Amino acid sequence: DNLCFICSQNRSDLERESVKFATHISQDHFMWVYARFLLYIEEEDDTLLTGLETYVKEKIVSKEITWFPIGRCIAQEAGDAEDVSDREVRIKDLDDMATQVSQAKESSA
C-alpha cells in the first residue's frame, strides 16, 4: 500500500519531494492503465502500432523493461511536483490529437 506498483518508489520518498502519493498512484502511475496498454500492444496488429508502441512491443518481446519508469515519475522529472499542470495539459493535447488522427485514418479507410 505504500509502494507504487509501477515505479517501485515508496510513499515517504515521493512525499518528501512534494509528490502526493494518492495522486501519483491514481493518476501518474495508475496500474490498470499500464495493464490496458500492455494488452493493447499484445492484441493490436503490428502494422497499426505507432512508433512508440512498436518500440515498447519490441522491448517486451526481448524481455527488456527499460521503457518502464522504474524509480521515476513525471512529477519528479518536472522538477516541481506541484507544477506539472502544463505538462499534463500537453499530454492531454497529444492524446486528443492521437485520437483525432486515429479517427481520420479510420474514416479514410
Buried (B, 14 or more C-beta within 10 A) or exposed (E): EEBBEBBEBEBEBBBEEEBBBEBBBEBBBBEEEBEEEEEEBEEEEEEEBEEEBBEBBEBBEEEEEEEBBEEBBBBBEBEEBEEBEEEBEEEEEEEEEEEEEEEEEEEEE
